[in-house]
Amino acid sequence: MTESADRIELLIAHLDSHRDSLLVPAAARDAAKKFMFDSIGVALAGSSVPQSALVLNAAQSWGSGADARVWGSAQRLPAPSAAMVNAFHIHNQEFDCVHERAVVHPMAVILATLFAVAEREKNISGAAFLSALVLAVDVATTIGMCATKPLRFFRPAMCGCLGAAAGAALLKSLNKEQMRDTFGIAYSQLAGTMQAHVEGTPALALQVAFAARSAVCAVDLAVAGFRGPHKILDGQHGYFALFEAGASPDAAFAELGKVWQIERVSHKPFPTGRAAHGGIAGLRALMAEHGFGADDVESVVLAAPPLIRQLVDRPMTRNMNISYARLCLPFLAAVTMVEGTITLAAYRSENLGSPNIFALAGRVKLVTDTNLDPNALAPQHLSVQLRNGKTFEHAMSAVFGAPEAPMSASEQRAKFDDCCRHALNPLANNEIHALADAIDNIENLDDVSLLLDLTFPQSK
C-alpha cells in the first residue's frame, strides 16, 4: 500500500482477476449454492411477516415496472424496489446466514441485489451468477473482518451494500473505473444504526432492504457515467475513519484469493439473532443428554463473549414485540426449555404472553467471559442447575450452524422445506422439490431468472 492508495483497489483487483467464473474454485461455488438455497427459503418465509406488506405497498407507490420478481409472488417491480423487498424478506425473521468473524449477514443484501440486476439484464448464466455471488461475499466480509471495536453502526447493511455493489458491477461487466465509481456511489449511501437492534424494531431488517436498493442504484448511476468518490476505505472520511475507527485491515485483506469467505459462513438453525444460538443449542444438547425439562430447572447461566451480551442480553417484557423477542435470550431459552427448540412458531402470542415462560426467563442469566475480541461470537459455555441440586455443563468452541459445527444436509433441507411452507403463498411438496433441484443445478441455467419463477405456486 502506498500513501495515496486505498484498499478498495485491492478489492477491485481481486474482482477483476476472477471475472472468468472458472477462476472461482468449485468449493466456493458449491458453498454459494448452499447459502442461496438457504436464503431463498428464508425469504419465502419472510414474505408472510406482516410488515412485508407495508414494505411492498410502499415500493409499489414509488413507480411501476417489471424488471424483477418479488420472490414467492406474481408481483414484479423496478429492480431497485424488487431488491429492497426481497432483502427485507430475507432478514426480517433473523433466520438468514451470517459470517461470524465479520459479523455480517452476507446473503441478505447481496443475493437480493444480484437477482434483481440479473433479471433486468436477462440471460445471466448460472455460472456467472455464482461467481459474482462468491466475489461479492468476499468484498462484504473482508471489509467487515477489519473491525476491532464493538458494533455501533449496522455492519450487515453497510458491508452488504458494498459487497452487493461489487457483485452487480461484475454482472454488468463494468471496467475498473466504473467499479471505482460504483463503490463510491454505494459508499455515499451507506447508513444503518444499531439503535434499531437495541429497541428491537422491524427497522433493523429495513436497513438491509435500503442497502440492497442503494446497491442497485449505485451500479446504475456508475453505468450512466456518474462519478463517485474513490478512496472510500482509507480516505480521510472513508469507511475505516467514519464507521470502523481503529480498523485493522491487513490480516483480512491478506486472505483475498486464499480463503473464500463464502465457505466460512454459518447457517442459522433457529429463527433468532445468531448471538442467541449458543444458549438454545446448549440447552437442547443438555436436555437431550440428561432428560430434564423446564420444571426441573433452577437456573441457567451462559458465559459468552461481550458481543453476545450486547446483542441478546435483554429482559423479557410483557409487552415485547416479535422483533424484540427474536433478540431476547431469556425468552428464547425459556421457550427452548418448554418446547425443546425454537421454530418459526415460537413467537405466537400465547408464548409472548405466557406467565410460565416469563417466570422461566427470569432464571436465565448471561455473563461476559474473558474474551477480549469485541466481535467474537464464540466460544460459549452453558451451565444449568436443577432444583435437585445437580448441575450440568456444556462447552461450545463453535456454535451449531458454524462451519466447525455444521447443520447436516438433511437439517438444511428440513429448514428449507419448512420455510417454503410458511411463505405468504406456500409451495406444495412437488413445487418445493422442483425449486430445490433448480437451485442445486443453477450452474446449468442460461438465465438464472428462470429459477425465480419456481418460487411462486404454479397453481396460482
N, C-alpha and C positions, 0 to 999 in steps of 0.2 A: 504493500500500500504506500503510495506517495502522498505527500501532504495534501495535494489537490484532488486526490482520487476519492471515490465514495464506494463503499462496499456494494452498492447497488450494481456496480459494474461487474463484480464477481458473480452476482446472480444472473445478470444478463448474459455473461459469457457461458455460464452453466446451461442456461436455456438454449442459447444459440448453438452450442456444441452438441446438443442432444435433440435437435429438430427431427432428425431421422428416427422414427419410432423404434427401429431395430437397435438403436444405441441405448435404449432404456431396458435394463435387464428383465428377463421374463418373470423373475420372482417379484419384482416391483410391480409389474403389470398385473400379476395374479393378485397381489395384495390390494391393488386399486379396484379390481373386480369385487373382491370380498367386501370391501367397505362401501362400494357403490351399492351392492346387494343390500347391505345393512341399512344404508341411508335412504334408499328408495322405500324400503319397508317402513322405516321410521316416519318418513314424510307422509306416507299414506295414512298412518295412524294419526299423525298430526293434523291432517285435513279435517278431522272430526272435532277438534278443540273449538269451543265456542268463539274465541277471539279470532279464529281463522276467517270466519265470515266477515268480521269487521275489516280485516286487512284486505280481503278480496273486494269487498264493496268499495272501499276507498280507492284501491288500484283501478277498478273499473271506471271510476269517475274521472280519472286522470287522462283518459283518452282511449280510443278503441284501436284494435289491431289484432292480427292473427299470427304474430311471429312465433310464439311458443306456447306450449300447453301448460296449464295448471295441472300438475300430476294428479291422477285419480279422478279427473273430471273431463267434461267435453269443452270446458272453457279455455279460450285462447286469449292472450294478451300481448301487447308490445313486449319485446324482450326484457327491458329493464323491470317492468312490472311483474312479468312471469318469474323472473329470477328472485324478486323480492318475496313474492307469495310463497314460492317453493322453499326458499331458505327459511322463512318463518315456520313452515310446516316441519322442516327437518329438526329445528331446535326447540320448538315450543313445548315439548314434553320431557326435555332433558334426557333423551334416550339416544342421542347421536354420539358417535365415537369421539375419542379425544387423544391427542398426543400429549402424554403426561409431562414429559420434560419441558415442552414448550408451553404447557397449559393453554393449548389451542385446540378448538374443535375444527379440524381442517376441512371436513367434507361439507358442512352446512352452507357456508358461503360459496365455496369453490364448485361443488357439484351443481348447485342451482344455477350459478352463473354460466358454467361451461355448457350445460344442456340448453340454456336459453340462447346462447350465442350459436351453438351448433345447429339448433333447429332453424334459426333465422338464416344461417349461412347455407344450409342444406348440403347434403352429400358429404358430410364429415364422417370419415370412416371410423369404425370402432377402434382400430389400431391407433389411429392418430389421436382419438379422444382419450384413450387410456394413457398414452404417453404424456399428453398435455396435463392430464389429471395428476400423474405422478410428479411431474416437474412443478406444478402449481403447489402441491403439498410440500415439496422441498422448500419453496420460497417462504410460505407461511410459517412453517415450523422452524426453519433456520433463523428467521428473524425473532420468533418467539423464544427460542432457546438462548438468545443473547441476554435475556433479562436476569438481573441479580437482586431485584427488590420485589416486595410483595405487590400483588395486583392493585392498581388504582384505577386505571382505565380498563375497558373491557377488551382484553387482548384477543379473544377469539374473533371478535368482529373486525378489529383493525388488521391483524395479521392475515385473517381470512380474506379481507378485501385486497390486500397486496398480492396474495397468492392467486386469487381469482383473476385479478387483472393480468398476471403473468400467463396463466393458462389460456385466457381469452385471446391474448396477443399471439400466442402460438397457433391457436385455431384459425386466426385470421392471417397468419403468415407475415406478421409485421417484421420490419427490419429493426436493427439495433436502435436507431434514432427514434423510431416510432415506439419502441419498447420503453425508452427513457421517458418519453412524453406520457405514455400510458401509466407508468409507475408514478410520475409526478402528479398527474391529474387525479389518480386514485388517492395518493397521499394527501392531496389538498382537500379531500372529502372525509378523511378519517375522523371518526367520532365513536364514542362508546364509554359509558361510565359504570363503575361498579355500584353506584347508588341504586340502580335498578335491582341488582343482586341483593344488596343489603335489605331493601324493602320487600323483596320477593314479589315483584310485579311482572306481568307478561311483557313489559317493555324490554326485558332482557333479551328475549328472542327477537323482538322487533329491531334491536340494534344489529343483529346478524342479518336480518332482512334488508335493512338500509344499506349494509355493506355490500350485499350482492347487487343491489340496484346501482350503487356507486361504481362497482367494478365494470358493469356493462357500459355505463355512461362514460367511464374513463377511456375504454378502448374505442368507443365510437368517436369521441372528441379527438383522440390521437389520430385516428384514421382520417378525420376531417381536416387535419393539419394544425390543430390547436397545440400549442407548446405548453408543457408543464415544467415545474422546477425539476432539476436533475439530481442534485445532491440531497436526496431525501432521507438517507440514513445517517450519514456522518456530518451533514451540513450544520451550520451554526444553529439553525432552527429545524434540524432534521429529526427523525423518529427517535434516535437514541438520546438526543438532548431534551426533547419535549415530553416524550411518553415513557421512556425507559432509561432515566438518568442512572448512570453507573453501569450501563450495559457493558458486557464483556463478550465481544463478538468473535474473537479469534478461534476458540475451540469449536463453536458451532459452524463457522464458515469453513473450517478445515475438513469438515465431513462431506462437503459438497462433492458429489460424484463417487464417494467412497461408501457412505451409508445412505441408503434410500429410505427417507423418513417415513414413507407410507408403510414400510414394514415394521415400524416402531409404534404404530397407532394401536390404541386399546379399544376393544369393544366395551359397550355398556350392557351388562346383563340385566340391569334393572333401570326403570324409567325414573332416575333421580340424578341429582348432581353427582359427578364421579367421586367427589370427596366423601360421599356417604356410603360408597360401595364396600369399603373395608368393614365397617360396622355391620352391614347387612350380611356380607359373605361370611364374616367371622361368626356371627350368631347362627347362621344356617349350619355351618360346619360343626359347631359345638352342640347344637340341638340334635343334629343327626348322630353324632358320636355318643352322646351321653343320655339322650332320651328325655330331657327335661322340657317343660312347657312354660308358658307365660306365668302361670300361677305359682310356679316354683321359684321365680327369680326375685332376689332381694335387691341386687344392684348390678349395673353394667358399667364398666369403665373402659373407654377406648383411649389408648395413648397413641398419639399420632403427630406428624409434623405440624408446624404452625399454620400452614395453608389450610389444613383440614378444619381447624378451629375457625379460621377466617371465613371459610365458605359455608360450613354446615352446623356450626355450634350456635344454634338459636333456639329459644324455648318454644315449645308447642303452646299456641294460644287458642282460646276457644272460638275466635272469630277469624282464624287464618284462612287465606285463600289457597288454592291449589298450587300456584306458583311458589308461594312461601313454603308450603308443605313439602314440595319436592326437594327443598334445600334445608330441611329441618331434621337433623339426625335423631333427636329423641323421638319424634313421631315415627320416623321410618323404622327405627329399632323396635319400637313398641308394636307396630303393625307386623313386623317380621316375627316377633315372639308369638303373636296371636295367630297369624295366618301362614307362617312358615317361609314367606318370601315377600317381595314387592312386585306387583304386576300393574298393568295399566288400570286395573280395577281398584287399586289400593286407595285411590283418592275420592272414593264415593262419600257422600255426605254423612252416612252413618259412622264412617271411620273418623272423619274430621271432627265430628261432634261427640265421639264416644267417651263417656266418663272413664271406662276401663282403660282405653288407650291413653287417655290423658294422665291417669294415675301411673301407668307403666312408664310413660315418657319421663315422668319426674324422677324415675330411678336410673336414668341414663346420664352418664357424665362423660365429658370429653376433656382430656388433659393434654397439654403440649409436651412432647418428648424433647430430647436434646438435639434434634436435627437442626442444623444451622442454615439449611437451604430453604429460603422463603418460598420456593416454588416446588418443593418436593411433595408428592402425594403418598409416598411410602418410604420406609416400612411402617407398619402399624401393628399394634398389639392389643388384643381384646381380653378382658378379664370379666368373668361372670361369677357372682357369688349367689348361691342359692339360699333359700330360707333355712335349709337344714344344716347350713354351715359349710357345705362343700364349695370349693372354688375351682373353676376351670379356666384354662388359659389357651389362647390361640394366637400364634405369631404369624405375621404375613410379611415376608420380604417383598412380595409383589401381590397386588390385589387381583382377584378373579376378573378376567377380561383383558389383562395386560398380556403382552407377548410372552412373558415368562410364566403366566398362569392363564392360558387361553381358554376361551369357550370352545367346546368341541364343535365339529361341523353340524352335528345333529342339534346342538343347542342353538347355534346360529340360525339354522333352518326353522326351528320352532319359534324363535323370536320373529323372524320374517313372516311366517305364516300367521302368527297372532296379530302382528301389526296390520297385515293386509285385511284381516277380518274385522279390524277396528276402524277401517277407513270410513270416511263420510259415505262413500259408495263402495261397500265391501265387495271384495272379489270372491268368487266361488273357488272351490278347490282346484278345478281344472285350470282356471284363469291364473291362480297363484302359481301353479306348476309351470304354465307357459311363460309367465313373467320371469320366474327364476331361471328357466332354461335360456331365455333370451339374454339375460344378464351374464350368465355363465359362458355364453358364446358370442359376446359382444364384439370380440375382435374380428369376427367373420361378417359383420354388418358393413355394408357400403354406406349406409346412412343411419347414424345412431338414433335419429329422431323416431325411427320405426319402433324402437323399444318402448317409448313412452306411450304409444297407442295401447299397449298392453296393461297400463296402469288403471285403465277405466273399464268397467264391466262391459263385455261385448253385447249383453242383452239390452243395454240402455240406448 
